[in-house]
Amino acid sequence: MHVAEVKALASQFGGTPLGEDEYVIFADEKTSIQARCRCHPTLAPRQARAMRVNHEYDRGSALAYLAAYDVHRARVFARCEAKTGIVPS
């Protein structure tokens, strides 16, 4: 995070320092990650032959990846979900 962004966030709270029981958490989500599975296994390299990777794949369902960073404890929380919980309009 850049200094300008930190200053902008601090100004929203009037520059008041955090209390002992208050924390800053940054969160992000990627709501449509396409799950893919390779159709054929990757072949290990051999003498005079490079590793072989087949680029053909089967599409799976879309996943949602959710992550948050607890700045106070330097800890990342993350999980993948099959559904986002967002109801289509």
N, C-alpha and C positions, 0 to 999 in steps of 0.2 A: 504494500500500500504506500502511496506517495504522501509526502508531507502535506501537500495541499488538500488531499482527501481527508487526512486525519484532522486537520484544522477545520475543514467544513463540517465533519461529524461533531467535533467538540463544540462548535458554535451553535449547533442545534440544541445542545443541552446547557447553553449558557456558560460553558467553560467550567461547570461544577465538577469537582473531582469525584470519582466513583467511591462509594462506601465500601466497607469491608466485605459485605455480602452481595455486591454488585459486580457483574462481569460483562465483558465485551465478547460477543460471539459473531463471527462472520459466517454466512451461510450461502450456499449456491445449490442449484439443481439443474440437471440435464434431463429433460422430461421425455425424450424419445431416442434412446440409444438402441440401435438395431442389433439384436443378438444374432450372431452368425456362427455356423459350424462348418469347418472344412469337410468336404466330401471324401478326401483321400488323405492318409497320413503323410506327414513330412518325412522324406528319406534323408538319413544322415549322410554327411559327406564321406567319400571314400577316396582312395588314392587316385589322383588325376580326375576327380569328379567333384564338383561343387554340391552343396546341399540342394536338394530338390524340394520345392514347395509348390503344390498345386494351388492355383488361385481360384478354383471353383469352390463355391460354398452354398449351403442351404440357408435360407433365411428363417430365423426364428421369430418370436414375437418381440415387440418393443419393450424395453425396460426403462424405468426411471431411476436415475442415480441421484441420491441426496447426500450432501456433505455439509458439515459445519465445523468450524475451527474455534475452540475455546482459547482465546488469547491469554487469559489469566493462568491457565494450567498447561498451555502448549500441548493441547490434545485435539486430535481429529476424530470426529464421529462421522461414519459413513455407512450407507446401506443401499442396496438395490431393491426396488419394488416392482412387481409385475404391473401394477396400476398406479396412476398418479393421484387418484381421488378427485380429479377435475371432471366435472360433469360436462359433456359436450353441449354447446348451446344450439 
